[in-house]
Amino acid sequence: MCRLFETIKVLNGTVQSIEFHNKRFNRSRAMLFGCSDRRALQSFIRIPRDYLHGIVRCKVVYSTDVEGIEFARYHKRSIRTLRTITCDGIDYAHKYCDRSGIDRLLARRDGCDDIIIVKGNRITDSSFCNLVFDDGEKLLTPEAPLLKGTKRDMLVSEGIVLQEEIGPRDLRLFKVVHLINAMLDLDECRVSIDDVYR
């Protein structure tokens, strides 16, 4: 049986964006395991005293039910360069613990800090983030990412970011790409399009 996980940001003892994590958690349980009950992740999370201050990464591992919870201090990765990697066979529609397919693509980054995965001639995600492209006027995210992240869902639902099909040739239309995930907001990790290698 495959296992999945949620990465949840805890800021000064407060769990962030829990409704979006619950939505994905219950959707994956229903689709992969046939679970019809809805669970609330916050009922499982007990933040240890040592993690009540600062930015903390909470990792919830689950299948049909929650199997484990880990806490760790968050340390942001430094991402300054990206390389596009094409792989039409990659599938990461759920947040699987087994990331071996993505790790194999990441191993091809050829000196860059991270990758942009191209599938079916469409831009999808980086190895650990959804992508938001900035042309100076609007913010666009790929319509068909590998994984619909919680931060992406929130920004789309609030109308801050629009969804659009983006191909590799469209990269020249943008100035900056933002890497976002549950731990990273817009503008916290941005890469100039000049530093995206093809």
N, C-alpha and C positions, 0 to 999 in steps of 0.2 A: 504494500500500500504506500503510495506517495505521501510525503509530508510537505506541508506548506508553512509559511511564516508571515507574520506581519511585523514591520518595523514601525514603532510608534515613538513619536517625540514626547518627552516629558520635560516640561519647562518649569523649574522651581516647584516641583512636586505636583504639577497639574498636567494631566494627560491631554495632548493636543489632537484636535480633529477626529475624535473617537467615533463620531457618527459615520464618517467615510470609511474608517477601518472596519467597523461593524458591518457595513453594507458589503464590502468585498469579502470579509470573513464568512458571512452567511451565504453569499452568492456562490463562493467556491465550495463550501460544504454541501450545498444543494446540488450543484452541477457535477461535482466529482464523486460524492459519496451518497447522494440521494437523501441527505438530511433535510427534513421538513421543518424542524424546530428552529427558532431563532434564538441565538445566544447573544448576550451583551458582554463584550470583552472587558469592560470596566469592572464587571463583577469578579473577574479572575485576577486583576492586577492589584497587587499590594506593594507599594513602593517602599523599599527599605529606607531606613533613616539616613543612611550614608548617601542616598541619591535624591534627597529632597531639595537640593539646591543646584542651580546651574542647568546645563543642557545634558540630558541623559537619553541614551538609546535603549528602548525597551523592545526586546525581541520575543514574540509569542509564537511558539511552534505548535502546529495543530494538524489534525487530520479530521476525523469525525468530531473530535473534541479537543480541547486544549491539552497539550502534552507537556509543555514546559515553558517557563518564562525566565528570561535572563535580562539583567540590567548592566549597562556599561557607560562610562563617561564618553561623551561624544567628541570625536576629533575629526574636524573637517579635512577632507582630502584636498590637495592642491592640484587643480586641473587647469592647465594652461594651453594644452595642445590636444587635438582630436584627429583621428584618422578614420575615414570611411572604410567599412568592411562589408562586402556583399555576401549574404547567405540567405538563399531562398528557402532553405529547409528548417530554419530555426523556429521553434515554438516555445513561447513563454507566456501563454495567455493567463496563467495563474502564477502566483508568487511561490514557486517550488523551492524547497530546500536544495534540491539537486540543480545546481547552476553550471554543470559541466559543459553544456553546449555553449553558453555565454563565455565561460572561462577559456574555451578553445579559440573563440574569436578574439578575445582580449589578448591572447598570446601572440596574435598577429599585428599588434599595434605599432611595431617597428619604431620604438623609441618615443612614441607619443604617450601622453598621460592616460588617455582613454580612447574609446572608439564611438563612432556613429554607425549603427547597424542598418544596412540597406536590405530590404526584403521586397521582392517583386517590383524592383525599380522605385521603391518608395522609402523615404527616410522613416525610421521608426524611433528607436531609443538609443541611449548610450548603454554601457554595460550595467549601470546601476541607477540611471535616472531617466525620467522623461525629458523631452527637449521642448524649449520654447524659443522660437526664432523672432528676432526683433529687426524690423526694417526702418525703425525711427518713427513710425506712425502707428503701427499696430503690432500686437503680439499674437503669433500663430503657433499652434502645436500640431504635430502630425495627426491626421484623422484616424489612422490605423496604427497605433503604437503596438509594440509587442505586449506590453502590460499597461493597463489603465491604472496609473498610480493615484493615490489618494489626494496628493497635492494638485495634480493635474485635474482630477474631477472637481475639486473645490474651486480652482481658478476658472474652469470652464463654466461651472454652475453659476458663478458670480458674474460672468460676462467679461472678466478681465482678459481672458485668453480665448481666441477663436480657433476652431478646428478646421484644418484644410489639408488636402493632399499635397505633400511636398516631395518632390523628386530631387535627386542629386544635382541636376542642372539648375534647380531653383536656389541653391545655396548662395549663388552670386548676388541674389536680390536682397540679401540680409546683411546687417552689420555685425550682429552679435547673436550667439546662441546661449541661452540660459539653461543650466542643468538644474532640474528640480526633483525633489522627492520628499518623503515625509519629514526628513531632517533639514532640507534645504529650501528656503523660500526664493522667490524671484530676486535677482541681483546679488545673491550670496555666492553664486558660482557661475561666472560668465566667461565666455571664450570668444575672442574676435574671430569672425569668419576667415580672416587672413591666416589664422592659426589652425584651420581645418584642412588637413591634407588628404588628397585623393589618389 
